[in-house]
Amino acid sequence: MVRMNLLARIRPSGGLLALAVLLGGLSISTPWGFGRNKEKHDAAFLRLPEQKRALHVLNRLSYGPRPGDLERVKAMGVDQWMEQQLHPEKMNDSELDTRLRSFPTLGMSTRELIENFPPPEVIRAVADGRQSLPSDPVKRAVYAAQLERYQEKQEKKQESNSSTADVDNNVEKMGKTAAPEEDPISAQARLEALFDLPPDARLHALLVMSPEQRRALTPALKGKSEELTLGMTPRQHEIVIALANPQEVVADELMQSKILRETYSERQLQEVMTDFWLNHFNVFIGKGMDRYFLTAYERDVIRPRVLGKFEDLLVATAQSPAMLFYLDNWLSVGPNSEKATGVATAGSLRRRRPAPRNAGKRVGLNENYGRELMELHTLGVNGGYTQKDVTEVARVFTGWTLKPPREGGEFTFDERMHDPGEKTVLGHRIKFRGKKEGLEVLHILARHPSTAKLVSSKLAVRFVSDNPPATLVNRMAQTFLKKDGDIREVLKTMFDSPEFWADDEYRAKVKTPLEFVVSALRVTQADISDATALTRQLQRMGMPLYGMQPPTGYSMKAEAWVNSSALLERMNFALALSAGRLKGVRVDWKRLLDGQPASPSPDASESLKTFDGLVACLLAGEVSQQTHETIAARLDDPQISQRKLDDPARAPNVNLMGGLLLGSPEFQRR
C-alpha cells in the first residue's frame, strides 16, 4: 500500500512503469555478509572476474564510472589505476580547471571574499560609521545596495516598535518603498533597453543605477535573469548577483564547484577523500561567517592533506577559522585568564592591566571544541576520555581565537584569553606553555590507539561495508599507528585486504544522495552549465551541501538514506535528469547509445534494443532478472513506445527508460 501511494507523487507520473520499478525491489535490501574466513588478498581479488574488479574500484574509489572508464581501467590494470589515484598530484586535471574558472571566488582569500561580497556584519559597521564605503566604484555599488536594504529594514523595525509613529511619515515612507512597483511599464522598458546593450555597457548601466531603480527592475526580471548576464565574464556575473545578494555568490560558487569537481575530476579518489574529511571535520555553512570561511577551509585546510598525515590535518582544522567559529572556540576565555580577571597570568611578560568591566565574573570557558575534538575527530565516544578531560582540553585551547571576522578572521593566539596553570589530559601532564599546549594535546590525540581505530573504522564504512569486520579495522589501525597516521598507507592496507574484494561486497553499499546524484551525472556524461538545480535536488533528498548542522556530519550507512520519501526523491531526480528537465544540465542520449551493443535477439522490438543498450551503458550490462523483466514486459506501454494502436513505428522514449534504470535498485548500489 505504501508503494502504491508513492505513485501519485512521482513527478511526472511514471504510470505503471514507475510503479513496476518500485515494486521490483527499490527497497534496496542488501546482503551484509563478509568473507571473514579469507586470509589472502590475492584469492579474494581473483575471485571477482576482471570486469567486476574494475567496476568495483570505480564504484568505491570514485563517484562511479563514466562511459569508457571501465575499458580504460581494464586496459591499464586495476592495481595501476588504484596506485595512480593514490597520487593525484601526478594527474592532469586541466578540463576541470577550465570549468572552475567560472567561479572567481574559489581563488579569493577570506578577506577578499568579505571585501567583495560584504556580510551583514560589515554593512552594519558601515551604517554605524565604524567602517567607510570602499572607494572602488564596483564594490561601492554593491555596498550601497546592501546599505539601502539594511536601512530600510531598520526603519520598518522602528515603525513596528513605535506605537506613537507619525501617520504622515509612515504614509510617506510606505509610498517611497512602494514607488518602484507603481510603474511596471517603464521598468519593463528600462529592462529591455538593458538587454540591448553589450555586456560591459549593461553592467555599467546597472552599477550607476540607484538601489531604488535596481529594485524596481526585480518584478520585470522574473524568469529573465540569464538574459541580463548573457555574455558577461564570470566576474561580471558575480557583480550582478552581488548587487542583490552578495552572500549568495560565495555559497553558490562553492556548492557548484563541489558538484563539478566530483563529476569531472580525473582525481576521483582525492575528491572522495575531500568529501570524507569535510564530513569528518564537519562545518555548517549556515552558521554566520562560516559561509565565508568554508571556501578557504576546503581549499587550504582539507584538500591538500586528504592523503597525508592525520596529525597535520588535525592541527590544520584546529587552527582553521571555519572550525574555530563553528564550535565557538574563538570565544572561549579561561576563567582565570587575564581577560577574565584583569590580572596578568603568571610567567607572562605583560604588565598588569586595569580589570575589565566584567572582572570577577566567570567569562566563557566553551567546551564545544574540546568535546567534539575527542568524541568525533579523534578518540570516539567510547575512546576512554572523561568529562574532566573535556574541561581540561577546553582550558588548553583557550586563546586559540580569531582576528575580527569582518577583517578576515585569521587564526591568532591571544595570551590574555588563555587559562594559566598546568592541565591534565588523558593522564598526561600538560605544562603551562600557551599555544604549545594545544599542539601537544593534538599530538597525543593523533597518536592514540582509539583515534587509529575510529579513523580506520570510518574509512572502512565508507569504502567497504556499513558494518566492517573487526579484523579489517584492526589491521588498518595497526598501519595507522605504525606509519604515524599516514592516511595513504592506511588506505593501501584497506585496498589490499581480502575484505575489500569479498564477493558479498560487490555492489553492496547503498549510495548516499550525493553519491547517487554525481554517479548519475558521470554515467550519463551530463554537460553541466549551471549546477544550481543539482544543489537544490540534494536539498530535497535531505543532504544539502555543507548543510549538516550538528558536528556529527552525514551518515555513510544505508539506514540513514533508505526510506520511502528518500527513494521517491531519487526516482524523481532520475526522471528529471533523463528528460532534460533540470535547468543547466543536459544529457545526450543519442551520443551515449552510439556504439552500444544491440539486443541479442534479432527479432527484438526497437524498444527492447534501446533498453538493452541503456542497460549496457548505465549498468555495464548488470541488471537483475527481476528489473529486466519488469521493465521489458511493459516496453509496449505508450509511455515508452510512444505509439497508439494505429500509429506508425516511433522511436522509443529513451528519456523514460533511462530514468527508470537510473532509479533502479542496481544503480542505487555501488
N, C-alpha and C positions, 0 to 999 in steps of 0.2 A: 504493500500500500504506500509506503514512503516513496519508493522509486516511481510509482505512477504519479504521485503528486509533483515530483520533480519535473515531469514532462512539460507542465504548463508554464514553468519558469524558465525554460531554455530560450535564449534569445539568438536568432529567431527560432520558431518551433522546428525541431528536427523530426517531428512526427514519429511514426513507428520506428524509424531507423535509429533516432537518438535513444528512444526507449529500449530498443533492442540492444544497443551497446551498453546502456546502463544495466539491463538485465543480464548482460553477458559477462559480468564479473568485475564491474568498476569498483566493487568494494575493496579490491586490491588485497585480498588475503594472501599472505606470502609465507613461504617456509623460512623458519629462522634457525634451522639446524646448522651444524658446523662439522667440518672434517676434523674433529678433535683428535682422532687417532692417527692422522697423517703426520709423519715426523720429518719428511723430506720435501723441500720446496720443489725439486725437480719433478717428483712424482705427481704432485698436485698440479704443477704448471702444465705438464704434458697430458694430464687427464683431459684438459679442455682442448678441443680442436683449435687449429691455428686461427680461424676466423673469430671464434668466440674469445680467444685470448686477446686479440686485437680490439674487439668490441668492448671487452671488459675494462681494459685500461683506458679506452676512450670515454667510457661512461663513468669511471671512477676518478681518473686524474684530470679530466677535462669536463666541460659542460656539455659533452655529447658530441658525436661525430657530425661533420659536415659531409655533403656529397664528395666522394673521392678520398676522404680521410682514412677509411678502412683499408683501401688499396695501398695508400701511402705507408701506413703503419706496417702492413704485412710485407711490403717491399723492403722497408728499412729494417724491419725486425723489431719485435715488441721491446726487447731489452734495450736496444739502442734508442728507440723513441723515448722510453722512460728516462734513460740517462740524459737525453737532450733536454727533457722537461725539467729535470733537476738542476740544470744550469741555464736558466733563462737569459742570463747576461750575454750568452753567446748566440742568441737567436735574433734574427731580423724581424722587427715588428713595424716596418715603415708604413704599411697600409693602415694600421690602427692609428699611428701617429698623425697621418694625414687627416683622418676623420676627427681626431681630437683637437685639431687646430681651430675648429669651430667654437671652442669653449675657452676663451682667453683667461677666465678666472682660475683655471686649473694651474696656471703658472704664476699666479699672484701670491705674494706673502699675505698673511692675515692683516697686517697693517694696510696694505694696498686694497684689500677687499673692503675694509671698513671705510677707507677714504673714498673709494669709488662708489660704493653701494651702502650708504650710511644706515646703520640700525637706529631704532628708536632712541637709544641712549645718546647717540651723537646729536640727533635732531633736538632732543630736549636740552642738551648742552648749548646748542646754538640759540634756541629760543630763550634760554635763561641768561644769555650773554656770556657764558663761560667758554664759548668757542666761537670763532668768527667763520663766516661763509668762505669757502675756498675761492681763490682768485681765478682759477681755471674756469672758462665760461661753460664748458660741458658739465663739470662737477657742480658748478654753481646752480645750473638749471635743475639738476637732479635734487640738490639740497632744497632749493626754493620750492619745488613741487611738494616735497615731503613736509617742509616747514609750514606751508599753507594748510595742508591737511591737518597737521598737528594743532595749529592754532584754531582751526575750525572746530576740532573735537573739544578743545579746551573751552571754547565759547559755549558750545552746546552743553557741556558738562556744567558750566557755571549757571546757565539758564535753567537747567533742570533742577539744580540745587537751590535756586533762589525763589522764594515764594513772593517776593515783592518786586519782581523784574518789571521794568517799564514796558508796557504793552507796545508802545510805538517803536521802541528799539527792537523788540522781538519781531515785529512785523517787518521792520527794515532789514534785519538780519536774515529772516526767513526768505524774504524776497531776493536778497543778494545771493543766497545759496541756491535758490531755485532758478535764478535767471538764465543760466546756461541751457536749461532744458526748455525754455519758453519759445525758442526759435529753431526747431529741428530742421526747417528748410535751409536756413543759412548755414547751419552746422554741416548738413549734408553737402551743400555746395562747396564749403571750405575743404571738406574731406576729399571731394572729387578733384578739386584743384591740387591738393597734396599728391594724389595718385598720379597726376600728370607730370609731376616734377621728377627729375633724375634723383637717384638715391641720396647723393650728397646734399643737394638743394632741399630735398624732402626732410632730411634730418635737421638741417639748419632752420627750416621753417618751424619745425616742432620746438626747437630749442629757444627760439625768440618769442614764442607764444607765452602768454601769461598762464599761470596754473589754471585760472578760471576758463580760459579759452581751450586748453587741452582737455579739461574735464568735460566741457560742452561737447567734445567730439566723441566721448565714450559711447553714448547710445547709438550713434551712426556707425561706429566701428564694429559693432557686433557682427561676428562672422567674417570680418574683412581684415583682421589683424595681420594675416600673412601678406596681404596686398600692400599694407603700409610699409613693411620691412623688405619687400621684394627687391633683390639686387644689392642690398646693403651688406657690408662686411660683417663678420661676427662681432667685432667691437661696436659697430654702429647698431646692430641688432640689440646688443646688451643695453646700450644707452636708451633706446626706445622703451624697452621693458622697464628699465630702472626709473624712468620718469613716472611710471605708475606704481611700481613696487620693487624697490632695489633689493630687498632681501630675497625675493623670488628668484632673481638672477643667480645668486650664489648657490642656493639649494638646487635649483633646476639643472644647472650645468653639472653639478656634482653627481646628481642622480642619473642624468642622461649619459654621462661619461662612464658610469659604472656598467650600465647596460651594454654600451658599445664595447668596452674593454672585454667583458665576458663573452660577448658574441663574436667579435672579430679578432681578438688577440691570438697570435700563434703561441704565446707563452701561457698556455692554459693552466698548467699546474700553479704558476705564480698567481694567476687570478683566483683559482680555487683557494689557495692558501691565504691570499689577501682577505678574501671574504671570511675565511675561517678565523683569522686573528682579529679582524674587525668585530666579529661576533663574540669571540672570547673576551676581548677587551672592549666591550660594548660601550658606545657613547650615543646618547639620544639627540638627534638633530633638532628636536623641538624644544630643547631647553635653552632659552636665551641666546647667549653669544656662541653657543656650540654650533649654531648654524654657520658661523664664520670660521670657527676653529677646525671644523671637520675636514676641510679641504687640505690643509697642511698636515693634519693628523694622519690621513690616509697616505698622502704623498710622501711626507718626510719621516714619519714615525713608523708606520706599519709596513708599507710596500717594500722599502729597501731591506727589511730584516726578516721577511717571511720564511726564509730558508737558512737563516744564520743561527747565532747562539741565542737561546731563550733569555738568558740574563740581559743581553744587550736590548732585546725587545722589551723586557720588563722595566728596565731603567728608563728607556725612551718613553714608554707610556706613562710612567710615574711622573715624569717631568713635563709631559705634554700639557699645554693649556687646555686642550679638549677634556682630558681626564680630570685635571685639577678643578675645572669649572663644573663638570658634570657631577662629580661626587663631593663638591663643596669644600675640598681640602684647601683651596686658596683662601678660604675664610677662617680656617681653623687656627685658633690662638691658644697657646699654652696658658693654663690658669695661673702659673707662676712666672710668666714671661714679663719682660719689660713693658710690653704694650698693655698687658692686663693690670700690672701693679704700679707702673711708673718708676720702678727701680731696676737699674741695670743688672743683668744677670752676672753671677759670679764668674770671674775669669774673662768677662767681656772688656774690651778696650774702650767701650763707650762710657762717657761720664753720666752720672745720674741726671735724669731729666725730670721736669715737673710732672707730677702724676696726671694722667688724663682724667677727663670728667667722670669716666666710668670706673676709675680706680677703686679697688675693693670689691667689685662685682666679679663673678665668675664669667669670663669672656670666652665664649665659644670654642671649647675643645670639640671638634667634629670627628666622630668615629666612622663616618661613612666609608672613606677610602681604606682605612685600616681593616675594616671588616671585609669589604669586597676584595681587597688585596689577598687576604688569606683564604676566604671562602670560595671565591670564583676564579681568581687569577693564578693562584699557586697551590695551596695545600688541599683545598676541597673541604666540604662541610664536615667530613669526618677525618680531617687531616691531623688532629692532635693538638689544636690550639684551644685556648680558653678565652673567656670574656676578659680576663686580666691581660692576656696577650693583645687583644684588640685595643684596649685602652693604652697599653704601653706603646704599641705601634702608632696609634694616633698621636701620642706625645712626640714620638720620634719624628713624625712628618709635619709637625707644626713648623711654620716658617717656610715650607715649600709652597710658594704662592705665586701670584701673577702681578705684573705691572697692570695699571688700569686697562680694562678690556677695550675701552674706546680708543686707547692709544696703541693697540696691537696685542695687548695681553700676553707678552712674552713671560716665560718662566723666570723667576728670580727667587733667591733665598733671603728672607728677611729675618735677621738675627733677633730683632725685637719681638717677633711673634713666637720664637722657638722656646719650648719649655725646657728649663735648665735641669741639671741633675742627671744621674745615671738612670737607665731603664733596663728592664729585664724582659727579653723576648724569647719564648720557647726555651727558657733556661740559659740563654746566652746573656752575658753581662755587656750592655752597650754603654760605653763611656760617653761622657758629655763632650761631643765634638761637632756640634752644629749640623751642617748639611751632610757631613760624612756619616753621621749616624744612619740616615736614610739609606745611603749606598750600602752600608754594612748589612742592614736588615734585608735589603733586596738580594744581596749576595747569599745570605743564609737561606732565604726562601727559595731562590732559584736552584740551589743545590740540594734541597731537601728531598728525601725519598717520596714523600707524599706528593710533592709537586711533580716529580717524574711520573708517578702513577696517574695523577689527574690529567696531565697533558697527553700522555700516551693513550689513556682511555678515550679522551675526547677525539683524538686523531683516529683511533680505531673505529669509533662510532661514525665518523664522517666518511671514512674510506672503506670499511669492511662490513660492519653489521651494527644494528641497533643494540645488540647485546653481545659485544665482542668477548671471546673466551679469555679467561684469566691468563692462560699460558701465553697468548699473544701479547697482552698488555704488559705482563711481567718482563718478557724479552725486550720489548720496546723501552720499558722503564730502565732496565739494566743498561741499554745502549745510551739512554739519556744521561744517566749518572756517569758512565764510563767516558763519554765523549763531551762532558761539560755542557750538556744541554744543546748539542748541535742538532738542530731540527732536521737538516738534510740527512744526517746519519740515522736518526730515528725513523724517518720515512723510508729509508732504504731497508732497514730491518723489517718494517711492516710489509713493504712490497716484495721482499724475498721470502716471506713466510708462507707456509702451506695454507694457513687460514685465509689469506688474501685470495688465493687461487682455488679455494674449495668449490666443488661443483654447486653446492647449495647456495653459494653467494652470487652466482651469476644472475644478473638482473633481479636481485632480491631486495635492494634498497629502494624505498619509495622516494621519489624526488620531492624536495621542498618546492613551494610555489616559485621561488627564484630559479631553481634548477629546471623546473618544468618549462617556464617561460623561455629561458635562454636556450635550452636544448631544442625547443620548437623553432626558435629563430635560426639556430645553427643548421638544423637538419633541412629546413626549407630554403636556406640561403637567402633569408629575408633581407631586403635592402631597406635600411633604416635611415630616413632623412630627419626624423624627429621622434625621439624616444619617449616623449611626454605621455602618450597614450599607454605605453607599456608600463611606466611607473604607476599610472592610475590602475591598471589591471592588477598589479601586485598589491595595491591597497585593498582592492576588492577581495583578493584572495587571503587577506589577513597578514601579509608580510611586506608592509611598506619599507622601502629602502631607508636605512639608518633610522628606522621608526620604532624600534623596540624600547619602550620607556624604562622598564626595570633593567638593572645591570646584568641580569642573567643571560641576555641575548636570546636569539631564537633557538628553538629545539631543532635538532637534526634527526629526530626519530619520527617514524611514521605515525605514531599515535597522536601527535600534535596536529597532523595535517589531513588525516583520513576521516572525513565525516561528510554527510550528505550535502551540506551547504558548500563546503570547500570543493567537492568533486563537481558540483553544479557549475561553480565559477570556472573551474578548469575547462569543462566542456564548452561553456560559452566563449571562453578565450580562444580555444582551438577553432571553433566555428568562425569566430570573428576574424582571426588571423588568416585562415584559409580562404575566406570570402573577400578579403581586402577591405574589411570594414574598420580597421584600426588606422586612424589618421597618421600619416608619416611612415607607414610600414607597408611594403609591397612584396608579394610573393609571386614569382613567375612559375606557375605550374608546368607550362609547356617546356620551358628550359630544363626543369627538374626531370621531366619524364623522358626527354630525348635520350635515347641510348639505353633506357631501362628494358630488361627482357620482357617479351610479351608473354601472355598466358601460355602455359604448356599445352593447353588444348587448342588445336587449330580451329575447332568449331565454337570456341568461346565467343560470347557476345562482346560488343565493343565496351560495354560497361565492365565486364569481367576482366578484359585485357587491361583496361585502365586501372582497375582495382589492384590487380596483381603487380602492375608497375609501381603503384603507390606503396604497396607493401614492401617491395624491394627497396624503394627509395627511402622511406621513412623508418622502416623497421629492419632493414638489412635482410628482408625475407622471413624474419622470425615473428610469426603471428600464430597464436594458438588456434587450434581447430575450431574451438567454440566461437572466437571472434570472427574468424574467416567465414564460417558457415552462417553466422548470424547476419553479417552484412551481405554476403554473396547471395543469400536466399532472397534478399529484397532489392537486388540491383535493378529489377524491372519496375520498382516503385517510381511513379512520375517525378518524385523529388530528386531522384538520381538519374533516371533515363532521360528525363526532360521531354517525354513524349506522351501523348494520349493515344487512345486506341487507333485513331485514323491518321496520326501524324507520321510523316516520313522519319527515317532514322536521324537522330541528332547526336551531337557529341555529348557524352555523359557529363553529369555535374561533378567535375573534379573537385571543386571547392568543398562540397558537402562530404564527399568520400575522404578527402584529405583531412578535413576537420574531425570526422569520426575516428579516423586512425590516430590522430594526434591526441584525442581524448580517450583512447583505448587503454585498458589495463597494461598492455605490453609497453606502450610508450611512457607510461607514468612510472615505470621502474627503471632503475639504472644498475 
